[in-house]
Amino acid sequence: MYNSKIIGLGSYVPDNIVTNDDLSKMMDTNDEWIQERTGIKERHWAVPGTGDTTSAMGVKAAKVAIERAGMDKNDIDFIIFATLSPDFYFPGPGVLVQKELDIKTIGALDVRNQCSGFVYAISVADQFIKTGMYKNILVIGAELHSHGLDKTTRGRGVTVIFGDGAGAVILSREENPDKGLLSTHLHAQGEHFKELSLVAPGMGQRWINDILKDNDPDDESYFPYMNGPFVFKNAIVRFTEVIMEGLQKNGLVKEDINLLIPHQANLRISQFVQKKFGLSDDRVFNNIMTYGNTTAASIPIALTQAWEQGKIKENDLVVLAAFGSGFTWGSVIIRW
Ligand code: UT7
């Protein structure tokens, strides 16, 4: 058995910044409400036609990660891509990355676990490396939310939160059992699937033909739905539980955490978790203020930025944790 460790990180966000004031020109909202409830000041939204698709942003982040890993792209053995906003209904973006990077015919897997997508994806990569099946895996989380949001007052409870972007890591074999990913912890509770969902078009619901046939201006089924307060309440409980689970599994305590990188769902959620664990500001990394919630991309973007800013040092205990649609949630405990 081997461990896996992160040897390269990269991120990419579209240039176009959308402020809360910009949003207030599209819908009945305001900077004060958004900042008070979410901590978000602005987010990046891709401009249609500029080529910033989910897979293209993933490729840009991946190129940086590969270069920083100091490896040749053909040393990558496998690709895992997490997103809820793929370029196409099928095939998923993993194969598009393989094509775009012009890598030999390695496998490419798509992960559909929304805000927990990156945590699930890196956990899957870790298992492949642990068993010795693969040595180097490219793991990407990317989202293009902005093209699929309801930008009217009707959608304001969801739309103001989300941003576009991508993050990527190269996970590689580590011989030292005390280094790298120490453990990953995954959970789901499908009974709440409707509370944060986008139900159409779907084979089990309404397919495109039905939507077009009905041509109903009040149809909201193809916009994301979120029962915000219910998701919030569940998030703070599950974040806390799954971080605790990871610490206990490794015989660690909250004081051992050098840096917690929570999925950037809402600054208030991160602050609740920070308080619960008694962590000082320098031991929690947040960037939701300027990126919004980028779902599967949020942790790899934040991780990359924390690393770039020198906030992660050799031997640090880094904890990743996520919660979102499904519900799904999880944590990753890393000895850097
Ligand atoms: O990443 C995946 C996981 N996602 C999350 O963890 C998100 C969890 N939930 C949340 O972050 C919060 O629930 C929200 C930020 C989404 C909403 O905050 P809230 O404090 O729960 O507000 P609310 O949904 O209870 O709405 C309060 C009021 C409502 O008006 P009334 O009914 O009290 O008159 C909404 O219509 O705020 C209104 N409202 C808005 N007002 C201005 C909702 N969205 C907006 C808006 N601007 N954008």
Boltz pocket constraint, residues with backbone or C-beta under 6 A from the ligand:
constraints:
  - pocket:
      binder: B
      contacts: [[A, 28], [A, 29], [A, 30], [A, 33], [A, 34], [A, 37], [A, 38], [A, 115], [A, 156], [A, 157], [A, 158], [A, 160], [A, 161], [A, 227], [A, 228], [A, 229], [A, 230], [A, 231], [A, 232], [A, 235], [A, 264], [A, 265], [A, 266], [A, 269], [A, 293], [A, 295], [A, 323], [A, 324], [A, 325]]
      max_distance: 6.0
